[in-house]
């Protein structure tokens, strides 16, 4: 009883101290150069999308440019001027300030945000910046934005004092550049020196209690057994597959793969929503991390089980589950997801102009006990008379797929070992 009381006291101290340090993120300066390469006119979109966090706000000010800069339009909860500074609040779902650039080569501004964390089942509040064509409203540059929307940067309000700043690189050939970095004068990122003693005391108390807890181990669960292996020639080869022998030696027992709900075995994390000007959807990265301690075997699917409001749907759905939920097949290069490994995918949500209050995702795949695991030894060779008088190993680079899932490539001896 005393230990439990002490635990909650330590936890309370720590949460209060951390709250002191996360009232607002440090200001960030955005700078762009060479904008003339995109044309004499352009639009700069400043988007702030509500992800169902506690109320947050973002300010943008100190606008500087060697060209003409004007506030063309405002959408949602946006107020202020370029001279006095803009205020974007998440009381609206999609909030945007659209700035018109004329004859601009260089541009800079500073933004700052509060740091309320996202709620369970919600996305982080997100601030993104785009350089758009004045006629089409589409991006003037291509970037490595993983959602494919060509944002210049994305800032996620994740509940930490600093937030998560992602500056994307250009993948087009325009002679322009941009960057962003924190500047001084933030609202409080680090506790005062006098507070560090309390922080360390709270952490020490929690660590001491953790040491009293008995370690628990999860039973090992093995891999799924696959049924059929297929050998595919490298693109540089021209020989027909009918001239290649494929030997597959099964080293251990045989079993039957069964689909399973793996949601409890994985961690699902969300980024922030970004406006997709081509589809009208709001897109985000969802990352699935294997926390089970054993390898998960594909195909793995991410399903949108429910959302608030209920009519939110996946624009890029690959199909529907038996219960009617939209799902996406996760891309697994080797067909498996090892313990603590992650795979990310882009979800494109059709929101129909509504704020997305909550989303519930599930993950389905295959996993069997260790007794049902097997190792397949693959050996590929050309038939006698094709490249020599006797059978000749195919060599390196031949792709091996098991039940339609790529599992690896052969080595220089034309061999590959696969655990299934």
Secondary structure, DSSP 8 states (H G I E B T S, - for coil): -HHHHHHHHHHHHHHHHHHHTTSB---EEEEEE-GGGG-SEEEEEEEEE--SBS--EEEEEEEEESSEEEEEEEESSEEEETTTEEEEETTSSEEEEEEEEES-S-EEEEEEEB---B-TT--BEEEEEEEE-TTT-SBSS-B--TTSS--SEEEEE-SSSS-EEEE--B-S--S-EEEEEE-S--S--S--HHHHHHHHHHHHHHHHHHHHS---------------EEEE--TT----GGGEEEEEEE-S------EEE-GGGEEEEE-B-EE-TTTS-EEEEEEEEE-SSS-EEEEEEEEEEEEESTT-EETT--EE-TTS-EEEE---TTSEE-TT-EEEEEEEEE-TT----EEEEEEEEE---GGG--EEEEEEEE-TTTSSSS-EE--TT-EEEETTEEEEE--TTSEEEEE-
